[in-house]
């Protein structure tokens, strides 16, 4: 398994890594919000209505 910081040797490797990343984001609805929170940008609302803390 290669490091997530390195590009693959072949385009198919890059495509596979991209597909795995998209699949991971699609199956964790909190993940995109976590990415945005770490950018330092202000997000309104701070959490989407269906993912408020405590739910």
PDB file of N, CA, C and O in Angstrom:
ATOM      1  N   UNK A   1       0.856  -1.180   0.000  1.00  0.00           N
ATOM      2  CA  UNK A   1       0.000   0.000   0.000  1.00  0.00           C
ATOM      3  C   UNK A   1       0.894   1.232   0.000  1.00  0.00           C
ATOM      4  O   UNK A   1       1.860   1.300   0.760  1.00  0.00           O
ATOM      5  N   UNK A   2       0.580   2.194  -0.840  1.00  0.00           N
ATOM      6  CA  UNK A   2       1.421   3.375  -0.953  1.00  0.00           C
ATOM      7  C   UNK A   2       0.979   4.456   0.025  1.00  0.00           C
ATOM      8  O   UNK A   2      -0.126   4.419   0.568  1.00  0.00           O
ATOM      9  N   UNK A   3       1.865   5.412   0.231  1.00  0.00           N
ATOM     10  CA  UNK A   3       1.570   6.541   1.111  1.00  0.00           C
ATOM     11  C   UNK A   3       0.534   7.439   0.458  1.00  0.00           C
ATOM     12  O   UNK A   3       0.584   7.646  -0.755  1.00  0.00           O
ATOM     13  N   UNK A   4      -0.404   7.978   1.228  1.00  0.00           N
ATOM     14  CA  UNK A   4      -1.424   8.857   0.640  1.00  0.00           C
ATOM     15  C   UNK A   4      -0.838  10.171   0.104  1.00  0.00           C
ATOM     16  O   UNK A   4      -1.515  10.902  -0.619  1.00  0.00           O
ATOM     17  N   UNK A   5       0.412  10.468   0.457  1.00  0.00           N
ATOM     18  CA  UNK A   5       1.029  11.709  -0.001  1.00  0.00           C
ATOM     19  C   UNK A   5       1.768  11.552  -1.326  1.00  0.00           C
ATOM     20  O   UNK A   5       2.251  12.539  -1.880  1.00  0.00           O
ATOM     21  N   UNK A   6       1.861  10.344  -1.835  1.00  0.00           N
ATOM     22  CA  UNK A   6       2.620  10.103  -3.054  1.00  0.00           C
ATOM     23  C   UNK A   6       1.697   9.701  -4.188  1.00  0.00           C
ATOM     24  O   UNK A   6       0.735   8.957  -3.997  1.00  0.00           O
ATOM     25  N   UNK A   7       2.011  10.210  -5.374  1.00  0.00           N
ATOM     26  CA  UNK A   7       1.253   9.808  -6.555  1.00  0.00           C
ATOM     27  C   UNK A   7       1.673   8.399  -6.947  1.00  0.00           C
ATOM     28  O   UNK A   7       2.807   7.995  -6.690  1.00  0.00           O
ATOM     29  N   UNK A   8       0.786   7.666  -7.553  1.00  0.00           N
ATOM     30  CA  UNK A   8       1.097   6.324  -8.002  1.00  0.00           C
ATOM     31  C   UNK A   8       2.007   6.334  -9.219  1.00  0.00           C
ATOM     32  O   UNK A   8       2.222   7.371  -9.845  1.00  0.00           O
ATOM     33  N   UNK A   9       2.531   5.173  -9.538  1.00  0.00           N
ATOM     34  CA  UNK A   9       3.404   5.040 -10.702  1.00  0.00           C
ATOM     35  C   UNK A   9       2.621   5.056 -12.005  1.00  0.00           C
ATOM     36  O   UNK A   9       3.178   5.344 -13.064  1.00  0.00           O
ATOM     37  N   UNK A  10       1.333   4.750 -11.930  1.00  0.00           N
ATOM     38  CA  UNK A  10       0.501   4.655 -13.128  1.00  0.00           C
ATOM     39  C   UNK A  10      -0.795   5.428 -12.905  1.00  0.00           C
ATOM     40  O   UNK A  10      -1.245   5.605 -11.773  1.00  0.00           O
ATOM     41  N   UNK A  11      -1.371   5.874 -13.988  1.00  0.00           N
ATOM     42  CA  UNK A  11      -2.625   6.615 -13.894  1.00  0.00           C
ATOM     43  C   UNK A  11      -3.702   5.785 -13.197  1.00  0.00           C
ATOM     44  O   UNK A  11      -4.524   6.332 -12.462  1.00  0.00           O
ATOM     45  N   UNK A  12      -3.704   4.489 -13.418  1.00  0.00           N
ATOM     46  CA  UNK A  12      -4.693   3.620 -12.763  1.00  0.00           C
ATOM     47  C   UNK A  12      -4.537   3.672 -11.246  1.00  0.00           C
ATOM     48  O   UNK A  12      -5.532   3.603 -10.524  1.00  0.00           O
ATOM     49  N   UNK A  13      -3.295   3.793 -10.747  1.00  0.00           N
ATOM     50  CA  UNK A  13      -3.072   3.905  -9.306  1.00  0.00           C
ATOM     51  C   UNK A  13      -3.700   5.174  -8.755  1.00  0.00           C
ATOM     52  O   UNK A  13      -4.324   5.168  -7.694  1.00  0.00           O
ATOM     53  N   UNK A  14      -3.524   6.264  -9.497  1.00  0.00           N
ATOM     54  CA  UNK A  14      -4.089   7.549  -9.078  1.00  0.00           C
ATOM     55  C   UNK A  14      -5.613   7.476  -9.111  1.00  0.00           C
ATOM     56  O   UNK A  14      -6.278   7.963  -8.197  1.00  0.00           O
ATOM     57  N   UNK A  15      -6.165   6.875 -10.155  1.00  0.00           N
ATOM     58  CA  UNK A  15      -7.622   6.741 -10.273  1.00  0.00           C
ATOM     59  C   UNK A  15      -8.184   5.891  -9.129  1.00  0.00           C
ATOM     60  O   UNK A  15      -9.225   6.219  -8.560  1.00  0.00           O
ATOM     61  N   UNK A  16      -7.485   4.795  -8.796  1.00  0.00           N
ATOM     62  CA  UNK A  16      -7.940   3.936  -7.696  1.00  0.00           C
ATOM     63  C   UNK A  16      -7.914   4.685  -6.365  1.00  0.00           C
ATOM     64  O   UNK A  16      -8.857   4.590  -5.580  1.00  0.00           O
ATOM     65  N   UNK A  17      -6.835   5.431  -6.108  1.00  0.00           N
ATOM     66  CA  UNK A  17      -6.728   6.195  -4.859  1.00  0.00           C
ATOM     67  C   UNK A  17      -7.811   7.261  -4.787  1.00  0.00           C
ATOM     68  O   UNK A  17      -8.379   7.504  -3.722  1.00  0.00           O
ATOM     69  N   UNK A  18      -8.099   7.897  -5.917  1.00  0.00           N
ATOM     70  CA  UNK A  18      -9.152   8.915  -5.963  1.00  0.00           C
ATOM     71  C   UNK A  18     -10.510   8.289  -5.659  1.00  0.00           C
ATOM     72  O   UNK A  18     -11.288   8.829  -4.873  1.00  0.00           O
ATOM     73  N   UNK A  19     -10.786   7.163  -6.279  1.00  0.00           N
ATOM     74  CA  UNK A  19     -12.062   6.482  -6.050  1.00  0.00           C
ATOM     75  C   UNK A  19     -12.208   6.061  -4.593  1.00  0.00           C
ATOM     76  O   UNK A  19     -13.288   6.202  -4.021  1.00  0.00           O
ATOM     77  N   UNK A  20     -11.150   5.552  -3.986  1.00  0.00           N
ATOM     78  CA  UNK A  20     -11.191   5.162  -2.579  1.00  0.00           C
ATOM     79  C   UNK A  20     -11.467   6.377  -1.688  1.00  0.00           C
ATOM     80  O   UNK A  20     -12.236   6.285  -0.732  1.00  0.00           O
ATOM     81  N   UNK A  21     -10.837   7.519  -2.002  1.00  0.00           N
ATOM     82  CA  UNK A  21     -11.058   8.736  -1.220  1.00  0.00           C
ATOM     83  C   UNK A  21     -12.485   9.224  -1.321  1.00  0.00           C
ATOM     84  O   UNK A  21     -13.090   9.610  -0.321  1.00  0.00           O
ATOM     85  N   UNK A  22     -13.025   9.209  -2.529  1.00  0.00           N
ATOM     86  CA  UNK A  22     -14.417   9.632  -2.731  1.00  0.00           C
ATOM     87  C   UNK A  22     -15.363   8.690  -1.992  1.00  0.00           C
ATOM     88  O   UNK A  22     -16.323   9.137  -1.365  1.00  0.00           O
ATOM     89  N   UNK A  23     -15.095   7.399  -2.064  1.00  0.00           N
ATOM     90  CA  UNK A  23     -15.924   6.409  -1.362  1.00  0.00           C
ATOM     91  C   UNK A  23     -15.896   6.670   0.148  1.00  0.00           C
ATOM     92  O   UNK A  23     -16.926   6.591   0.818  1.00  0.00           O
ATOM     93  N   UNK A  24     -14.713   6.979   0.673  1.00  0.00           N
ATOM     94  CA  UNK A  24     -14.568   7.259   2.111  1.00  0.00           C
ATOM     95  C   UNK A  24     -15.390   8.480   2.516  1.00  0.00           C
ATOM     96  O   UNK A  24     -16.074   8.462   3.539  1.00  0.00           O
ATOM     97  N   UNK A  25     -15.320   9.542   1.710  1.00  0.00           N
ATOM     98  CA  UNK A  25     -16.069  10.763   2.016  1.00  0.00           C
ATOM     99  C   UNK A  25     -17.575  10.504   1.913  1.00  0.00           C
ATOM    100  O   UNK A  25     -18.344  10.994   2.740  1.00  0.00           O
ATOM    101  N   UNK A  26     -17.993   9.749   0.918  1.00  0.00           N
ATOM    102  CA  UNK A  26     -19.421   9.462   0.734  1.00  0.00           C
ATOM    103  C   UNK A  26     -20.013   8.644   1.871  1.00  0.00           C
ATOM    104  O   UNK A  26     -21.217   8.714   2.114  1.00  0.00           O
ATOM    105  N   UNK A  27     -19.194   7.871   2.569  1.00  0.00           N
ATOM    106  CA  UNK A  27     -19.707   7.020   3.638  1.00  0.00           C
ATOM    107  C   UNK A  27     -19.527   7.616   5.025  1.00  0.00           C
ATOM    108  O   UNK A  27     -19.849   6.972   6.024  1.00  0.00           O
ATOM    109  N   UNK A  28     -19.021   8.828   5.096  1.00  0.00           N
ATOM    110  CA  UNK A  28     -18.871   9.504   6.388  1.00  0.00           C
ATOM    111  C   UNK A  28     -19.335  10.947   6.217  1.00  0.00           C
ATOM    112  O   UNK A  28     -18.540  11.801   5.825  1.00  0.00           O
ATOM    113  N   UNK A  29     -20.608  11.240   6.503  1.00  0.00           N
ATOM    114  CA  UNK A  29     -21.153  12.570   6.247  1.00  0.00           C
ATOM    115  C   UNK A  29     -20.480  13.676   7.072  1.00  0.00           C
ATOM    116  O   UNK A  29     -20.608  14.852   6.732  1.00  0.00           O
ATOM    117  N   UNK A  30     -19.791  13.333   8.114  1.00  0.00           N
ATOM    118  CA  UNK A  30     -19.096  14.350   8.915  1.00  0.00           C
ATOM    119  C   UNK A  30     -17.743  14.739   8.310  1.00  0.00           C
ATOM    120  O   UNK A  30     -17.228  15.818   8.601  1.00  0.00           O
ATOM    121  N   UNK A  31     -17.178  13.892   7.491  1.00  0.00           N
ATOM    122  CA  UNK A  31     -15.835  14.110   6.974  1.00  0.00           C
ATOM    123  C   UNK A  31     -15.690  15.401   6.166  1.00  0.00           C
ATOM    124  O   UNK A  31     -14.743  16.147   6.415  1.00  0.00           O
ATOM    125  N   UNK A  32     -16.575  15.705   5.213  1.00  0.00           N
ATOM    126  CA  UNK A  32     -16.417  16.972   4.483  1.00  0.00           C
ATOM    127  C   UNK A  32     -16.466  18.188   5.416  1.00  0.00           C
ATOM    128  O   UNK A  32     -15.729  19.152   5.211  1.00  0.00           O
ATOM    129  N   UNK A  33     -17.317  18.149   6.423  1.00  0.00           N
ATOM    130  CA  UNK A  33     -17.403  19.261   7.372  1.00  0.00           C
ATOM    131  C   UNK A  33     -16.117  19.366   8.184  1.00  0.00           C
ATOM    132  O   UNK A  33     -15.669  20.465   8.513  1.00  0.00           O
ATOM    133  N   UNK A  34     -15.535  18.231   8.500  1.00  0.00           N
ATOM    134  CA  UNK A  34     -14.261  18.239   9.214  1.00  0.00           C
ATOM    135  C   UNK A  34     -13.166  18.868   8.354  1.00  0.00           C
ATOM    136  O   UNK A  34     -12.357  19.653   8.848  1.00  0.00           O
ATOM    137  N   UNK A  35     -13.144  18.520   7.066  1.00  0.00           N
ATOM    138  CA  UNK A  35     -12.168  19.120   6.155  1.00  0.00           C
ATOM    139  C   UNK A  35     -12.337  20.636   6.129  1.00  0.00           C
ATOM    140  O   UNK A  35     -11.360  21.377   6.232  1.00  0.00           O
ATOM    141  N   UNK A  36     -13.569  21.088   5.993  1.00  0.00           N
ATOM    142  CA  UNK A  36     -13.837  22.528   5.942  1.00  0.00           C
ATOM    143  C   UNK A  36     -13.455  23.215   7.252  1.00  0.00           C
ATOM    144  O   UNK A  36     -12.901  24.315   7.234  1.00  0.00           O
ATOM    145  N   UNK A  37     -13.741  22.590   8.367  1.00  0.00           N
ATOM    146  CA  UNK A  37     -13.425  23.184   9.663  1.00  0.00           C
ATOM    147  C   UNK A  37     -11.917  23.406   9.815  1.00  0.00           C
ATOM    148  O   UNK A  37     -11.490  24.383  10.429  1.00  0.00           O
ATOM    149  N   UNK A  38     -11.125  22.512   9.263  1.00  0.00           N
ATOM    150  CA  UNK A  38      -9.674  22.617   9.395  1.00  0.00           C
ATOM    151  C   UNK A  38      -9.058  23.636   8.431  1.00  0.00           C
ATOM    152  O   UNK A  38      -7.859  23.903   8.511  1.00  0.00           O
ATOM    153  N   UNK A  39      -9.849  24.203   7.530  1.00  0.00           N
ATOM    154  CA  UNK A  39      -9.313  25.227   6.628  1.00  0.00           C
ATOM    155  C   UNK A  39      -9.162  26.559   7.344  1.00  0.00           C
ATOM    156  O   UNK A  39      -8.419  27.429   6.890  1.00  0.00           O
ATOM    157  N   UNK A  40      -9.870  26.725   8.473  1.00  0.00           N
ATOM    158  CA  UNK A  40      -9.839  27.994   9.179  1.00  0.00           C
ATOM    159  C   UNK A  40     -10.901  28.961   8.683  1.00  0.00           C
ATOM    160  O   UNK A  40     -11.014  30.078   9.190  1.00  0.00           O
ATOM    161  N   UNK A  41     -11.677  28.541   7.700  1.00  0.00           N
ATOM    162  CA  UNK A  41     -12.748  29.385   7.186  1.00  0.00           C
ATOM    163  C   UNK A  41     -13.939  29.346   8.134  1.00  0.00           C
ATOM    164  O   UNK A  41     -14.137  28.366   8.852  1.00  0.00           O
ATOM    165  N   UNK A  42     -14.718  30.400   8.133  1.00  0.00           N
ATOM    166  CA  UNK A  42     -15.943  30.436   8.920  1.00  0.00           C
ATOM    167  C   UNK A  42     -17.029  29.712   8.143  1.00  0.00           C
ATOM    168  O   UNK A  42     -17.254  29.983   6.963  1.00  0.00           O
ATOM    169  N   UNK A  43     -17.693  28.795   8.815  1.00  0.00           N
ATOM    170  CA  UNK A  43     -18.745  28.008   8.179  1.00  0.00           C
ATOM    171  C   UNK A  43     -20.064  28.349   8.853  1.00  0.00           C
ATOM    172  O   UNK A  43     -20.184  28.278  10.076  1.00  0.00           O
ATOM    173  N   UNK A  44     -21.062  28.723   8.041  1.00  0.00           N
ATOM    174  CA  UNK A  44     -22.391  29.035   8.571  1.00  0.00           C
ATOM    175  C   UNK A  44     -23.404  28.142   7.905  1.00  0.00           C
ATOM    176  O   UNK A  44     -23.512  28.188   6.679  1.00  0.00           O
ATOM    177  N   UNK A  45     -24.137  27.350   8.605  1.00  0.00           N
ATOM    178  CA  UNK A  45     -24.050  27.111  10.039  1.00  0.00           C
ATOM    179  C   UNK A  45     -22.792  26.321  10.354  1.00  0.00           C
ATOM    180  O   UNK A  45     -22.226  25.695   9.458  1.00  0.00           O
ATOM    181  N   UNK A  46     -22.339  26.331  11.602  1.00  0.00           N
ATOM    182  CA  UNK A  46     -21.111  25.617  11.944  1.00  0.00           C
ATOM    183  C   UNK A  46     -21.214  24.103  11.742  1.00  0.00           C
ATOM    184  O   UNK A  46     -20.202  23.428  11.554  1.00  0.00           O
ATOM    185  N   UNK A  47     -22.425  23.581  11.782  1.00  0.00           N
ATOM    186  CA  UNK A  47     -22.673  22.160  11.513  1.00  0.00           C
ATOM    187  C   UNK A  47     -23.938  22.082  10.683  1.00  0.00           C
ATOM    188  O   UNK A  47     -24.872  22.849  10.919  1.00  0.00           O
ATOM    189  N   UNK A  48     -23.994  21.181   9.723  1.00  0.00           N
ATOM    190  CA  UNK A  48     -25.244  21.039   8.984  1.00  0.00           C
ATOM    191  C   UNK A  48     -26.370  20.630   9.935  1.00  0.00           C
ATOM    192  O   UNK A  48     -26.115  19.938  10.920  1.00  0.00           O
ATOM    193  N   UNK A  49     -27.588  21.036   9.665  1.00  0.00           N
ATOM    194  CA  UNK A  49     -28.698  20.774  10.595  1.00  0.00           C
ATOM    195  C   UNK A  49     -28.858  19.297  10.952  1.00  0.00           C
ATOM    196  O   UNK A  49     -29.240  18.987  12.080  1.00  0.00           O
ATOM    197  N   UNK A  50     -28.578  18.376  10.023  1.00  0.00           N
ATOM    198  CA  UNK A  50     -28.768  16.961  10.328  1.00  0.00           C
ATOM    199  C   UNK A  50     -27.560  16.338  11.020  1.00  0.00           C
ATOM    200  O   UNK A  50     -27.585  15.146  11.324  1.00  0.00           O
ATOM    201  N   UNK A  51     -26.498  17.110  11.279  1.00  0.00           N
ATOM    202  CA  UNK A  51     -25.300  16.558  11.926  1.00  0.00           C
ATOM    203  C   UNK A  51     -24.864  17.389  13.119  1.00  0.00           C
ATOM    204  O   UNK A  51     -23.676  17.436  13.437  1.00  0.00           O
ATOM    205  N   UNK A  52     -25.800  18.042  13.781  1.00  0.00           N
ATOM    206  CA  UNK A  52     -25.443  18.861  14.928  1.00  0.00           C
ATOM    207  C   UNK A  52     -24.815  17.998  16.020  1.00  0.00           C
ATOM    208  O   UNK A  52     -25.130  16.815  16.148  1.00  0.00           O
ATOM    209  N   UNK A  53     -23.928  18.601  16.799  1.00  0.00           N
ATOM    210  CA  UNK A  53     -23.275  17.860  17.869  1.00  0.00           C
ATOM    211  C   UNK A  53     -24.320  17.256  18.792  1.00  0.00           C
ATOM    212  O   UNK A  53     -25.347  17.868  19.086  1.00  0.00           O
ATOM    213  N   UNK A  54     -24.036  16.052  19.238  1.00  0.00           N
ATOM    214  CA  UNK A  54     -24.933  15.378  20.162  1.00  0.00           C
ATOM    215  C   UNK A  54     -25.940  14.484  19.493  1.00  0.00           C
ATOM    216  O   UNK A  54     -26.728  13.828  20.174  1.00  0.00           O
ATOM    217  N   UNK A  55     -25.938  14.437  18.168  1.00  0.00           N
ATOM    218  CA  UNK A  55     -26.874  13.562  17.464  1.00  0.00           C
ATOM    219  C   UNK A  55     -26.181  12.315  17.009  1.00  0.00           C
ATOM    220  O   UNK A  55     -26.806  11.451  16.394  1.00  0.00           O
TER     221      UNK A  55
END
